[in-house]
């Protein structure tokens, strides 16, 4: 089972706009955040617009031919812009809405429940909530990684065919290299590094914004740990070892184009050590500033991560052997 980018594209900013309305109380901060969401979304759809133009030009029509896609982005933008302006104009009324108050209360309880470890039910709930957080951040991570490859396709003058995100959080961006000039190998390398650059940039900017806050609560530290693990640590591991184990990956693609595997190892290994050190420092800050010493949160944290990995592998088995029997693909 996989999700096509055309379905995911408007869902992510829509969720971001809703969460902004629930969490942010200051109109100035909310205005800035909504403007950022709309700008990022329009940068994203602009790349898709260029991509669809190139596909149409080469006779490879996508799910959205160019004229349909222009109408699609105008409608989506109009909806997002109208909702954002209405939200800013009626912010006080929105904050007094029963549904928004309930959502705020729900998220507050979730944040507190992650650190309630006195009873067995509290521990199980913490594991479940942490797993959900891992999955959501992991999904965003994978989507940014694959879009990084697709964006690199567009930047080097070619186009991509589709982006797929699988239920068990693996994905791929099918590209199409054009031409046979002397820069073809360079273009291929740029595309292979595209995912790495995209997710590292997103993680660095996110961590800068989160850690820049003067007052940090326990959830802030936790979110920074999850981002550093699933973005920075994962991508460093992904580019350090797979070439020696012959695992299908971006780094193996680089080796197949002529890169020496040991050179790639020595390039990314120091980065791996740095990201591990950063993650341990963030975990240490979480303990010192937010948790009591008698709380065994570290055990819960790594148990949740283990659960996350096991469940994803179970989903992969289901996806390989069961879902082919039923049509579950999204287009």
C-alpha positions as protocol buffer text, in pm:
chain_id: "A"
residue {
  index: 1
  type: UNK
  ca { x: 0 y: 0 z: 0 }
}
residue {
  index: 2
  type: UNK
  ca { x: 139 y: 339 z: -90 }
}
residue {
  index: 3
  type: UNK
  ca { x: 32 y: 701 z: -104 }
}
residue {
  index: 4
  type: UNK
  ca { x: 69 y: 909 z: -417 }
}
residue {
  index: 5
  type: UNK
  ca { x: 210 y: 1263 z: -379 }
}
residue {
  index: 6
  type: UNK
  ca { x: -106 y: 1424 z: -526 }
}
residue {
  index: 7
  type: UNK
  ca { x: -305 y: 1308 z: -223 }
}
residue {
  index: 8
  type: UNK
  ca { x: -39 y: 1390 z: 36 }
}
residue {
  index: 9
  type: UNK
  ca { x: 50 y: 1733 z: -106 }
}
residue {
  index: 10
  type: UNK
  ca { x: -252 y: 1930 z: 23 }
}
residue {
  index: 11
  type: UNK
  ca { x: -302 y: 1719 z: 339 }
}
residue {
  index: 12
  type: UNK
  ca { x: 27 y: 1811 z: 510 }
}
residue {
  index: 13
  type: UNK
  ca { x: -15 y: 2193 z: 490 }
}
residue {
  index: 14
  type: UNK
  ca { x: -386 y: 2158 z: 583 }
}
residue {
  index: 15
  type: UNK
  ca { x: -289 y: 1967 z: 899 }
}
residue {
  index: 16
  type: UNK
  ca { x: -14 y: 2223 z: 971 }
}
residue {
  index: 17
  type: UNK
  ca { x: -263 y: 2512 z: 940 }
}
residue {
  index: 18
  type: UNK
  ca { x: -511 y: 2338 z: 1172 }
}
residue {
  index: 19
  type: UNK
  ca { x: -245 y: 2259 z: 1435 }
}
residue {
  index: 20
  type: UNK
  ca { x: -123 y: 2620 z: 1416 }
}
residue {
  index: 21
  type: UNK
  ca { x: -477 y: 2738 z: 1492 }
}
residue {
  index: 22
  type: UNK
  ca { x: -497 y: 2504 z: 1790 }
}
residue {
  index: 23
  type: UNK
  ca { x: -153 y: 2561 z: 1942 }
}
residue {
  index: 24
  type: UNK
  ca { x: -55 y: 2923 z: 1863 }
}
residue {
  index: 25
  type: UNK
  ca { x: -228 y: 3198 z: 2063 }
}
residue {
  index: 26
  type: UNK
  ca { x: -39 y: 3509 z: 1949 }
}
residue {
  index: 27
  type: UNK
  ca { x: -172 y: 3660 z: 1626 }
}
residue {
  index: 28
  type: UNK
  ca { x: 174 y: 3781 z: 1517 }
}
residue {
  index: 29
  type: UNK
  ca { x: 333 y: 3437 z: 1552 }
}
residue {
  index: 30
  type: UNK
  ca { x: 33 y: 3271 z: 1389 }
}
residue {
  index: 31
  type: UNK
  ca { x: 50 y: 3510 z: 1092 }
}
residue {
  index: 32
  type: UNK
  ca { x: 419 y: 3434 z: 1043 }
}
residue {
  index: 33
  type: UNK
  ca { x: 364 y: 3059 z: 1069 }
}
residue {
  index: 34
  type: UNK
  ca { x: 71 y: 3056 z: 825 }
}
residue {
  index: 35
  type: UNK
  ca { x: 268 y: 3267 z: 578 }
}
residue {
  index: 36
  type: UNK
  ca { x: 562 y: 3023 z: 606 }
}
residue {
  index: 37
  type: UNK
  ca { x: 334 y: 2723 z: 547 }
}
residue {
  index: 38
  type: UNK
  ca { x: 181 y: 2883 z: 237 }
}
residue {
  index: 39
  type: UNK
  ca { x: 526 y: 2985 z: 102 }
}
residue {
  index: 40
  type: UNK
  ca { x: 670 y: 2635 z: 149 }
}
residue {
  index: 41
  type: UNK
  ca { x: 361 y: 2480 z: -9 }
}
residue {
  index: 42
  type: UNK
  ca { x: 387 y: 2710 z: -312 }
}
residue {
  index: 43
  type: UNK
  ca { x: 759 y: 2637 z: -354 }
}
residue {
  index: 44
  type: UNK
  ca { x: 665 y: 2268 z: -351 }
}
residue {
  index: 45
  type: UNK
  ca { x: 388 y: 2302 z: -610 }
}
residue {
  index: 46
  type: UNK
  ca { x: 607 y: 2529 z: -826 }
}
residue {
  index: 47
  type: UNK
  ca { x: 860 y: 2246 z: -859 }
}
residue {
  index: 48
  type: UNK
  ca { x: 574 y: 2013 z: -949 }
}
residue {
  index: 49
  type: UNK
  ca { x: 450 y: 2265 z: -1204 }
}
residue {
  index: 50
  type: UNK
  ca { x: 791 y: 2276 z: -1375 }
}
residue {
  index: 51
  type: UNK
  ca { x: 807 y: 1898 z: -1354 }
}
residue {
  index: 52
  type: UNK
  ca { x: 466 y: 1848 z: -1516 }
}
residue {
  index: 53
  type: UNK
  ca { x: 557 y: 2094 z: -1794 }
}
residue {
  index: 54
  type: UNK
  ca { x: 867 y: 1888 z: -1874 }
}
residue {
  index: 55
  type: UNK
  ca { x: 672 y: 1562 z: -1864 }
}
residue {
  index: 56
  type: UNK
  ca { x: 405 y: 1701 z: -2097 }
}
residue {
  index: 57
  type: UNK
  ca { x: 676 y: 1837 z: -2326 }
}
residue {
  index: 58
  type: UNK
  ca { x: 831 y: 1488 z: -2349 }
}
residue {
  index: 59
  type: UNK
  ca { x: 497 y: 1322 z: -2413 }
}
residue {
  index: 60
  type: UNK
  ca { x: 490 y: 1156 z: -2073 }
}
residue {
  index: 61
  type: UNK
  ca { x: 158 y: 1282 z: -1932 }
}
residue {
  index: 62
  type: UNK
  ca { x: 114 y: 1261 z: -1556 }
}
residue {
  index: 63
  type: UNK
  ca { x: -201 y: 1216 z: -1348 }
}
residue {
  index: 64
  type: UNK
  ca { x: -238 y: 1595 z: -1370 }
}
residue {
  index: 65
  type: UNK
  ca { x: -184 y: 1735 z: -1722 }
}
residue {
  index: 66
  type: UNK
  ca { x: -47 y: 2089 z: -1706 }
}
residue {
  index: 67
  type: UNK
  ca { x: -377 y: 2275 z: -1753 }
}
residue {
  index: 68
  type: UNK
  ca { x: -554 y: 2063 z: -1490 }
}
residue {
  index: 69
  type: UNK
  ca { x: -268 y: 2109 z: -1243 }
}
residue {
  index: 70
  type: UNK
  ca { x: -278 y: 2490 z: -1275 }
}
residue {
  index: 71
  type: UNK
  ca { x: -651 y: 2485 z: -1192 }
}
residue {
  index: 72
  type: UNK
  ca { x: -579 y: 2245 z: -904 }
}
residue {
  index: 73
  type: UNK
  ca { x: -316 y: 2470 z: -742 }
}
residue {
  index: 74
  type: UNK
  ca { x: -532 y: 2783 z: -785 }
}
residue {
  index: 75
  type: UNK
  ca { x: -822 y: 2612 z: -603 }
}
residue {
  index: 76
  type: UNK
  ca { x: -602 y: 2471 z: -325 }
}
residue {
  index: 77
  type: UNK
  ca { x: -428 y: 2808 z: -275 }
}
residue {
  index: 78
  type: UNK
  ca { x: -762 y: 2990 z: -266 }
}
residue {
  index: 79
  type: UNK
  ca { x: -892 y: 2750 z: 1 }
}
residue {
  index: 80
  type: UNK
  ca { x: -575 y: 2776 z: 215 }
}
residue {
  index: 81
  type: UNK
  ca { x: -552 y: 3155 z: 182 }
}
residue {
  index: 82
  type: UNK
  ca { x: -922 y: 3209 z: 260 }
}
residue {
  index: 83
  type: UNK
  ca { x: -907 y: 2981 z: 563 }
}
residue {
  index: 84
  type: UNK
  ca { x: -587 y: 3146 z: 690 }
}
residue {
  index: 85
  type: UNK
  ca { x: -729 y: 3500 z: 655 }
}
residue {
  index: 86
  type: UNK
  ca { x: -1054 y: 3394 z: 823 }
}
residue {
  index: 87
  type: UNK
  ca { x: -855 y: 3235 z: 1103 }
}
residue {
  index: 88
  type: UNK
  ca { x: -651 y: 3552 z: 1162 }
}
residue {
  index: 89
  type: UNK
  ca { x: -956 y: 3782 z: 1146 }
}
residue {
  index: 90
  type: UNK
  ca { x: -1165 y: 3564 z: 1382 }
}
residue {
  index: 91
  type: UNK
  ca { x: -884 y: 3437 z: 1607 }
}
residue {
  index: 92
  type: UNK
  ca { x: -1055 y: 3529 z: 1934 }
}
residue {
  index: 93
  type: UNK
  ca { x: -1377 y: 3359 z: 1827 }
}
residue {
  index: 94
  type: UNK
  ca { x: -1181 y: 3056 z: 1703 }
}
residue {
  index: 95
  type: UNK
  ca { x: -1002 y: 3021 z: 2036 }
}
residue {
  index: 96
  type: UNK
  ca { x: -1339 y: 3021 z: 2215 }
}
residue {
  index: 97
  type: UNK
  ca { x: -1477 y: 2752 z: 1986 }
}
residue {
  index: 98
  type: UNK
  ca { x: -1561 y: 2434 z: 2176 }
}
residue {
  index: 99
  type: UNK
  ca { x: -1392 y: 2210 z: 1922 }
}
residue {
  index: 100
  type: UNK
  ca { x: -1065 y: 2410 z: 1935 }
}
residue {
  index: 101
  type: UNK
  ca { x: -1074 y: 2416 z: 2317 }
}
residue {
  index: 102
  type: UNK
  ca { x: -1126 y: 2037 z: 2318 }
}
residue {
  index: 103
  type: UNK
  ca { x: -837 y: 1992 z: 2073 }
}
residue {
  index: 104
  type: UNK
  ca { x: -609 y: 2209 z: 2289 }
}
residue {
  index: 105
  type: UNK
  ca { x: -705 y: 2011 z: 2597 }
}
residue {
  index: 106
  type: UNK
  ca { x: -646 y: 1684 z: 2410 }
}
residue {
  index: 107
  type: UNK
  ca { x: -294 y: 1785 z: 2300 }
}
residue {
  index: 108
  type: UNK
  ca { x: -209 y: 1909 z: 2652 }
}
residue {
  index: 109
  type: UNK
  ca { x: -313 y: 1573 z: 2797 }
}
residue {
  index: 110
  type: UNK
  ca { x: -111 y: 1391 z: 2532 }
}
residue {
  index: 111
  type: UNK
  ca { x: 202 y: 1589 z: 2614 }
}
residue {
  index: 112
  type: UNK
  ca { x: 162 y: 1518 z: 2985 }
}
residue {
  index: 113
  type: UNK
  ca { x: 72 y: 1151 z: 2938 }
}
residue {
  index: 114
  type: UNK
  ca { x: 406 y: 1077 z: 2768 }
}
residue {
  index: 115
  type: UNK
  ca { x: 581 y: 1144 z: 3099 }
}
residue {
  index: 116
  type: UNK
  ca { x: 330 y: 977 z: 3332 }
}
residue {
  index: 117
  type: UNK
  ca { x: 506 y: 650 z: 3417 }
}
residue {
  index: 118
  type: UNK
  ca { x: 373 y: 560 z: 3762 }
}
residue {
  index: 119
  type: UNK
  ca { x: 132 y: 284 z: 3647 }
}
residue {
  index: 120
  type: UNK
  ca { x: 150 y: 8 z: 3385 }
}
residue {
  index: 121
  type: UNK
  ca { x: -130 y: 175 z: 3187 }
}
residue {
  index: 122
  type: UNK
  ca { x: 71 y: 500 z: 3187 }
}
residue {
  index: 123
  type: UNK
  ca { x: 374 y: 318 z: 3049 }
}
residue {
  index: 124
  type: UNK
  ca { x: 171 y: 148 z: 2774 }
}
residue {
  index: 125
  type: UNK
  ca { x: 10 y: 481 z: 2684 }
}
residue {
  index: 126
  type: UNK
  ca { x: 353 y: 645 z: 2674 }
}
residue {
  index: 127
  type: UNK
  ca { x: 485 y: 374 z: 2442 }
}
residue {
  index: 128
  type: UNK
  ca { x: 181 y: 418 z: 2214 }
}
residue {
  index: 129
  type: UNK
  ca { x: 210 y: 799 z: 2205 }
}
residue {
  index: 130
  type: UNK
  ca { x: 584 y: 788 z: 2139 }
}
residue {
  index: 131
  type: UNK
  ca { x: 528 y: 536 z: 1861 }
}
residue {
  index: 132
  type: UNK
  ca { x: 272 y: 772 z: 1703 }
}
residue {
  index: 133
  type: UNK
  ca { x: 520 y: 1059 z: 1729 }
}
residue {
  index: 134
  type: UNK
  ca { x: 796 y: 846 z: 1571 }
}
residue {
  index: 135
  type: UNK
  ca { x: 562 y: 744 z: 1288 }
}
residue {
  index: 136
  type: UNK
  ca { x: 440 y: 1097 z: 1209 }
}
residue {
  index: 137
  type: UNK
  ca { x: 792 y: 1246 z: 1215 }
}
residue {
  index: 138
  type: UNK
  ca { x: 921 y: 944 z: 1020 }
}
residue {
  index: 139
  type: UNK
  ca { x: 651 y: 992 z: 756 }
}
residue {
  index: 140
  type: UNK
  ca { x: 743 y: 1361 z: 714 }
}
residue {
  index: 141
  type: UNK
  ca { x: 1112 y: 1266 z: 707 }
}
residue {
  index: 142
  type: UNK
  ca { x: 1059 y: 1013 z: 429 }
}
residue {
  index: 143
  type: UNK
  ca { x: 841 y: 1249 z: 227 }
}
residue {
  index: 144
  type: UNK
  ca { x: 1104 y: 1526 z: 248 }
}
residue {
  index: 145
  type: UNK
  ca { x: 1377 y: 1277 z: 154 }
}
residue {
  index: 146
  type: UNK
  ca { x: 1193 y: 1155 z: -156 }
}
residue {
  index: 147
  type: UNK
  ca { x: 1090 y: 1506 z: -254 }
}
residue {
  index: 148
  type: UNK
  ca { x: 1459 y: 1604 z: -221 }
}
residue {
  index: 149
  type: UNK
  ca { x: 1542 y: 1351 z: -492 }
}
residue {
  index: 150
  type: UNK
  ca { x: 1252 y: 1477 z: -704 }
}
residue {
  index: 151
  type: UNK
  ca { x: 1357 y: 1841 z: -654 }
}
residue {
  index: 152
  type: UNK
  ca { x: 1712 y: 1750 z: -760 }
}
residue {
  index: 153
  type: UNK
  ca { x: 1565 y: 1596 z: -1078 }
}
residue {
  index: 154
  type: UNK
  ca { x: 1399 y: 1928 z: -1158 }
}
residue {
  index: 155
  type: UNK
  ca { x: 1708 y: 2135 z: -1070 }
}
residue {
  index: 156
  type: UNK
  ca { x: 1938 y: 1941 z: -1306 }
}
residue {
  index: 157
  type: UNK
  ca { x: 1697 y: 1998 z: -1595 }
}
residue {
  index: 158
  type: UNK
  ca { x: 1514 y: 1666 z: -1604 }
}
residue {
  index: 159
  type: UNK
  ca { x: 1186 y: 1544 z: -1449 }
}
residue {
  index: 160
  type: UNK
  ca { x: 1053 y: 1280 z: -1209 }
}
residue {
  index: 161
  type: UNK
  ca { x: 767 y: 1043 z: -1276 }
}
residue {
  index: 162
  type: UNK
  ca { x: 622 y: 989 z: -929 }
}
residue {
  index: 163
  type: UNK
  ca { x: 687 y: 990 z: -554 }
}
residue {
  index: 164
  type: UNK
  ca { x: 568 y: 692 z: -351 }
}
residue {
  index: 165
  type: UNK
  ca { x: 546 y: 666 z: 28 }
}
residue {
  index: 166
  type: UNK
  ca { x: 476 y: 316 z: 155 }
}
residue {
  index: 167
  type: UNK
  ca { x: 277 y: 237 z: 469 }
}
residue {
  index: 168
  type: UNK
  ca { x: 586 y: 85 z: 634 }
}
residue {
  index: 169
  type: UNK
  ca { x: 779 y: 408 z: 567 }
}
residue {
  index: 170
  type: UNK
  ca { x: 990 y: 319 z: 270 }
}
residue {
  index: 171
  type: UNK
  ca { x: 963 y: 514 z: -49 }
}
residue {
  index: 172
  type: UNK
  ca { x: 1112 y: 608 z: -381 }
}
residue {
  index: 173
  type: UNK
  ca { x: 1109 y: 886 z: -636 }
}
residue {
  index: 174
  type: UNK
  ca { x: 1116 y: 755 z: -991 }
}
residue {
  index: 175
  type: UNK
  ca { x: 1317 y: 998 z: -1205 }
}
residue {
  index: 176
  type: UNK
  ca { x: 1404 y: 1029 z: -1570 }
}
residue {
  index: 177
  type: UNK
  ca { x: 1749 y: 1152 z: -1675 }
}
residue {
  index: 178
  type: UNK
  ca { x: 1746 y: 1339 z: -2005 }
}
residue {
  index: 179
  type: UNK
  ca { x: 2031 y: 1363 z: -2256 }
}
residue {
  index: 180
  type: UNK
  ca { x: 2364 y: 1191 z: -2294 }
}
residue {
  index: 181
  type: UNK
  ca { x: 2608 y: 1476 z: -2233 }
}
residue {
  index: 182
  type: UNK
  ca { x: 2927 y: 1468 z: -2026 }
}
residue {
  index: 183
  type: UNK
  ca { x: 2736 y: 1599 z: -1721 }
}
residue {
  index: 184
  type: UNK
  ca { x: 2502 y: 1299 z: -1701 }
}
residue {
  index: 185
  type: UNK
  ca { x: 2710 y: 1133 z: -1426 }
}
residue {
  index: 186
  type: UNK
  ca { x: 2723 y: 1459 z: -1228 }
}
residue {
  index: 187
  type: UNK
  ca { x: 2345 y: 1496 z: -1259 }
}
residue {
  index: 188
  type: UNK
  ca { x: 2298 y: 1141 z: -1132 }
}
residue {
  index: 189
  type: UNK
  ca { x: 2517 y: 1215 z: -827 }
}
residue {
  index: 190
  type: UNK
  ca { x: 2327 y: 1537 z: -752 }
}
residue {
  index: 191
  type: UNK
  ca { x: 1999 y: 1343 z: -760 }
}
residue {
  index: 192
  type: UNK
  ca { x: 2141 y: 1075 z: -526 }
}
residue {
  index: 193
  type: UNK
  ca { x: 2249 y: 1343 z: -275 }
}
residue {
  index: 194
  type: UNK
  ca { x: 1916 y: 1531 z: -309 }
}
residue {
  index: 195
  type: UNK
  ca { x: 1737 y: 1335 z: -36 }
}
residue {
  index: 196
  type: UNK
  ca { x: 2026 y: 1379 z: 209 }
}
residue {
  index: 197
  type: UNK
  ca { x: 2046 y: 1755 z: 154 }
}
residue {
  index: 198
  type: UNK
  ca { x: 1668 y: 1808 z: 179 }
}
residue {
  index: 199
  type: UNK
  ca { x: 1617 y: 1625 z: 507 }
}
residue {
  index: 200
  type: UNK
  ca { x: 1933 y: 1764 z: 670 }
}
residue {
  index: 201
  type: UNK
  ca { x: 1825 y: 2118 z: 581 }
}
residue {
  index: 202
  type: UNK
  ca { x: 1475 y: 2059 z: 717 }
}
residue {
  index: 203
  type: UNK
  ca { x: 1609 y: 1899 z: 1038 }
}
residue {
  index: 204
  type: UNK
  ca { x: 1866 y: 2178 z: 1093 }
}
residue {
  index: 205
  type: UNK
  ca { x: 1608 y: 2455 z: 1046 }
}
residue {
  index: 206
  type: UNK
  ca { x: 1352 y: 2273 z: 1265 }
}
residue {
  index: 207
  type: UNK
  ca { x: 1604 y: 2216 z: 1546 }
}
residue {
  index: 208
  type: UNK
  ca { x: 1722 y: 2579 z: 1524 }
}
residue {
  index: 209
  type: UNK
  ca { x: 1363 y: 2704 z: 1564 }
}
residue {
  index: 210
  type: UNK
  ca { x: 1279 y: 2458 z: 1844 }
}
residue {
  index: 211
  type: UNK
  ca { x: 1599 y: 2507 z: 2044 }
}
residue {
  index: 212
  type: UNK
  ca { x: 1592 y: 2883 z: 2000 }
}
residue {
  index: 213
  type: UNK
  ca { x: 1289 y: 2906 z: 2229 }
}
residue {
  index: 214
  type: UNK
  ca { x: 1388 y: 3052 z: 2565 }
}
residue {
  index: 215
  type: UNK
  ca { x: 1134 y: 2850 z: 2761 }
}
residue {
  index: 216
  type: UNK
  ca { x: 1147 y: 2482 z: 2666 }
}
residue {
  index: 217
  type: UNK
  ca { x: 910 y: 2223 z: 2808 }
}
residue {
  index: 218
  type: UNK
  ca { x: 953 y: 1847 z: 2818 }
}
residue {
  index: 219
  type: UNK
  ca { x: 771 y: 1797 z: 2487 }
}
residue {
  index: 220
  type: UNK
  ca { x: 999 y: 2050 z: 2314 }
}
residue {
  index: 221
  type: UNK
  ca { x: 1307 y: 1851 z: 2419 }
}
residue {
  index: 222
  type: UNK
  ca { x: 1140 y: 1524 z: 2319 }
}
residue {
  index: 223
  type: UNK
  ca { x: 1048 y: 1655 z: 1973 }
}
residue {
  index: 224
  type: UNK
  ca { x: 1405 y: 1775 z: 1917 }
}
residue {
  index: 225
  type: UNK
  ca { x: 1535 y: 1427 z: 2013 }
}
residue {
  index: 226
  type: UNK
  ca { x: 1296 y: 1253 z: 1771 }
}
residue {
  index: 227
  type: UNK
  ca { x: 1390 y: 1491 z: 1487 }
}
residue {
  index: 228
  type: UNK
  ca { x: 1763 y: 1441 z: 1546 }
}
residue {
  index: 229
  type: UNK
  ca { x: 1719 y: 1062 z: 1556 }
}
residue {
  index: 230
  type: UNK
  ca { x: 1487 y: 1016 z: 1258 }
}
residue {
  index: 231
  type: UNK
  ca { x: 1642 y: 1282 z: 1036 }
}
residue {
  index: 232
  type: UNK
  ca { x: 2010 y: 1326 z: 1124 }
}
residue {
  index: 233
  type: UNK
  ca { x: 2104 y: 993 z: 1284 }
}
residue {
  index: 234
  type: UNK
  ca { x: 1907 y: 789 z: 1031 }
}
residue {
  index: 235
  type: UNK
  ca { x: 2047 y: 966 z: 726 }
}
residue {
  index: 236
  type: UNK
  ca { x: 2402 y: 940 z: 862 }
}
residue {
  index: 237
  type: UNK
  ca { x: 2361 y: 564 z: 913 }
}
residue {
  index: 238
  type: UNK
  ca { x: 2199 y: 540 z: 570 }
}
residue {
  index: 239
  type: UNK
  ca { x: 2505 y: 695 z: 403 }
}
residue {
  index: 240
  type: UNK
  ca { x: 2777 y: 529 z: 616 }
}
residue {
  index: 241
  type: UNK
  ca { x: 2734 y: 148 z: 609 }
}
residue {
  index: 242
  type: UNK
  ca { x: 2489 y: 14 z: 342 }
}
residue {
  index: 243
  type: UNK
  ca { x: 2754 y: 3 z: 66 }
}
residue {
  index: 244
  type: UNK
  ca { x: 2949 y: -263 z: 261 }
}
residue {
  index: 245
  type: UNK
  ca { x: 2636 y: -474 z: 321 }
}
residue {
  index: 246
  type: UNK
  ca { x: 2519 y: -434 z: -41 }
}
residue {
  index: 247
  type: UNK
  ca { x: 2189 y: -284 z: 78 }
}
residue {
  index: 248
  type: UNK
  ca { x: 1990 y: -105 z: -190 }
}
residue {
  index: 249
  type: UNK
  ca { x: 2028 y: 265 z: -103 }
}
residue {
  index: 250
  type: UNK
  ca { x: 2138 y: 606 z: -229 }
}
residue {
  index: 251
  type: UNK
  ca { x: 2495 y: 544 z: -113 }
}
residue {
  index: 252
  type: UNK
  ca { x: 2506 y: 215 z: -306 }
}
residue {
  index: 253
  type: UNK
  ca { x: 2388 y: 407 z: -614 }
}
residue {
  index: 254
  type: UNK
  ca { x: 2682 y: 644 z: -563 }
}
residue {
  index: 255
  type: UNK
  ca { x: 2923 y: 348 z: -537 }
}
residue {
  index: 256
  type: UNK
  ca { x: 2780 y: 209 z: -862 }
}
residue {
  index: 257
  type: UNK
  ca { x: 2860 y: 539 z: -1035 }
}
residue {
  index: 258
  type: UNK
  ca { x: 3226 y: 518 z: -934 }
}
residue {
  index: 259
  type: UNK
  ca { x: 3251 y: 648 z: -576 }
}
residue {
  index: 260
  type: UNK
  ca { x: 3489 y: 455 z: -351 }
}
residue {
  index: 261
  type: UNK
  ca { x: 3288 y: 297 z: -63 }
}
residue {
  index: 262
  type: UNK
  ca { x: 3561 y: 373 z: 193 }
}
residue {
  index: 263
  type: UNK
  ca { x: 3574 y: 737 z: 86 }
}
residue {
  index: 264
  type: UNK
  ca { x: 3199 y: 767 z: 149 }
}
residue {
  index: 265
  type: UNK
  ca { x: 3242 y: 591 z: 484 }
}
residue {
  index: 266
  type: UNK
  ca { x: 3509 y: 836 z: 602 }
}
residue {
  index: 267
  type: UNK
  ca { x: 3304 y: 1133 z: 476 }
}
residue {
  index: 268
  type: UNK
  ca { x: 2989 y: 1037 z: 667 }
}
residue {
  index: 269
  type: UNK
  ca { x: 3130 y: 860 z: 976 }
}
residue {
  index: 270
  type: UNK
  ca { x: 3234 y: 1187 z: 1153 }
}
residue {
  index: 271
  type: UNK
  ca { x: 2887 y: 1324 z: 1076 }
}
residue {
  index: 272
  type: UNK
  ca { x: 2737 y: 1010 z: 1233 }
}
residue {
  index: 273
  type: UNK
  ca { x: 2941 y: 1062 z: 1553 }
}
residue {
  index: 274
  type: UNK
  ca { x: 2833 y: 1428 z: 1566 }
}
residue {
  index: 275
  type: UNK
  ca { x: 2465 y: 1342 z: 1532 }
}
residue {
  index: 276
  type: UNK
  ca { x: 2488 y: 1074 z: 1800 }
}
residue {
  index: 277
  type: UNK
  ca { x: 2659 y: 1323 z: 2031 }
}
residue {
  index: 278
  type: UNK
  ca { x: 2385 y: 1580 z: 1961 }
}
residue {
  index: 279
  type: UNK
  ca { x: 2110 y: 1326 z: 2034 }
}
residue {
  index: 280
  type: UNK
  ca { x: 2272 y: 1221 z: 2363 }
}
residue {
  index: 281
  type: UNK
  ca { x: 2309 y: 1585 z: 2462 }
}
residue {
  index: 282
  type: UNK
  ca { x: 1941 y: 1650 z: 2391 }
}
residue {
  index: 283
  type: UNK
  ca { x: 1841 y: 1341 z: 2594 }
}
residue {
  index: 284
  type: UNK
  ca { x: 2061 y: 1465 z: 2879 }
}
residue {
  index: 285
  type: UNK
  ca { x: 1894 y: 1809 z: 2866 }
}
residue {
  index: 286
  type: UNK
  ca { x: 1552 y: 1641 z: 2874 }
}
residue {
  index: 287
  type: UNK
  ca { x: 1645 y: 1455 z: 3191 }
}
residue {
  index: 288
  type: UNK
  ca { x: 1805 y: 1752 z: 3365 }
}
residue {
  index: 289
  type: UNK
  ca { x: 1536 y: 2008 z: 3289 }
}
residue {
  index: 290
  type: UNK
  ca { x: 1210 y: 1815 z: 3255 }
}
residue {
  index: 291
  type: UNK
  ca { x: 1218 y: 1472 z: 3419 }
}
residue {
  index: 292
  type: UNK
  ca { x: 1266 y: 1349 z: 3771 }
}
residue {
  index: 293
  type: UNK
  ca { x: 1564 y: 1119 z: 3821 }
}
residue {
  index: 294
  type: UNK
  ca { x: 1343 y: 831 z: 3939 }
}
residue {
  index: 295
  type: UNK
  ca { x: 1149 y: 818 z: 3613 }
}
residue {
  index: 296
  type: UNK
  ca { x: 1268 y: 544 z: 3379 }
}
residue {
  index: 297
  type: UNK
  ca { x: 1184 y: 742 z: 3068 }
}
residue {
  index: 298
  type: UNK
  ca { x: 1491 y: 625 z: 2873 }
}
residue {
  index: 299
  type: UNK
  ca { x: 1368 y: 264 z: 2890 }
}
residue {
  index: 300
  type: UNK
  ca { x: 1023 y: 370 z: 2768 }
}
residue {
  index: 301
  type: UNK
  ca { x: 1182 y: 577 z: 2491 }
}
residue {
  index: 302
  type: UNK
  ca { x: 1395 y: 297 z: 2346 }
}
residue {
  index: 303
  type: UNK
  ca { x: 1117 y: 43 z: 2396 }
}
residue {
  index: 304
  type: UNK
  ca { x: 894 y: 270 z: 2187 }
}
residue {
  index: 305
  type: UNK
  ca { x: 1162 y: 293 z: 1919 }
}
residue {
  index: 306
  type: UNK
  ca { x: 1195 y: -88 z: 1917 }
}
residue {
  index: 307
  type: UNK
  ca { x: 816 y: -119 z: 1888 }
}
residue {
  index: 308
  type: UNK
  ca { x: 823 y: 132 z: 1602 }
}
residue {
  index: 309
  type: UNK
  ca { x: 1082 y: -73 z: 1409 }
}
residue {
  index: 310
  type: UNK
  ca { x: 901 y: -405 z: 1473 }
}
residue {
  index: 311
  type: UNK
  ca { x: 561 y: -268 z: 1368 }
}
residue {
  index: 312
  type: UNK
  ca { x: 708 y: -119 z: 1049 }
}
residue {
  index: 313
  type: UNK
  ca { x: 855 y: -457 z: 958 }
}
residue {
  index: 314
  type: UNK
  ca { x: 519 y: -625 z: 1025 }
}
residue {
  index: 315
  type: UNK
  ca { x: 353 y: -365 z: 802 }
}
residue {
  index: 316
  type: UNK
  ca { x: 612 y: -442 z: 536 }
}
residue {
  index: 317
  type: UNK
  ca { x: 526 y: -813 z: 547 }
}
residue {
  index: 318
  type: UNK
  ca { x: 154 y: -731 z: 529 }
}
residue {
  index: 319
  type: UNK
  ca { x: 219 y: -497 z: 238 }
}
residue {
  index: 320
  type: UNK
  ca { x: 421 y: -757 z: 47 }
}
residue {
  index: 321
  type: UNK
  ca { x: 199 y: -1062 z: 101 }
}
residue {
  index: 322
  type: UNK
  ca { x: -155 y: -943 z: 184 }
}
residue {
  index: 323
  type: UNK
  ca { x: -229 y: -605 z: 21 }
}
residue {
  index: 324
  type: UNK
  ca { x: -145 y: -732 z: -332 }
}
residue {
  index: 325
  type: UNK
  ca { x: -466 y: -936 z: -297 }
}
residue {
  index: 326
  type: UNK
  ca { x: -667 y: -613 z: -260 }
}
residue {
  index: 327
  type: UNK
  ca { x: -641 y: -290 z: -460 }
}
residue {
  index: 328
  type: UNK
  ca { x: -520 y: -37 z: -200 }
}
residue {
  index: 329
  type: UNK
  ca { x: -314 y: 196 z: -416 }
}
residue {
  index: 330
  type: UNK
  ca { x: -391 y: 570 z: -407 }
}
residue {
  index: 331
  type: UNK
  ca { x: -367 y: 771 z: -728 }
}
